[in-house]
Amino acid sequence: EQGIEQGEAEMIVRLLALRFGECEPELANRIMRLKGFQLALLAEPI
């Protein structure tokens, strides 16, 4: 079962790219496997 929708995953990858200054394919693949509670952590300010 997919944890997140395709559009949500793409948006999250873009946000991380902005935050970290780059977007690595491995990072994107890892994000695709994240579940809801982990996505909530990503939304928290660092």
Secondary structure, 3 states (H helix, E strand, C coil): CCCCCHHHHHHHHHHHHHHHCCCCHHHHHHHHCCCHHHHHHHHCCC
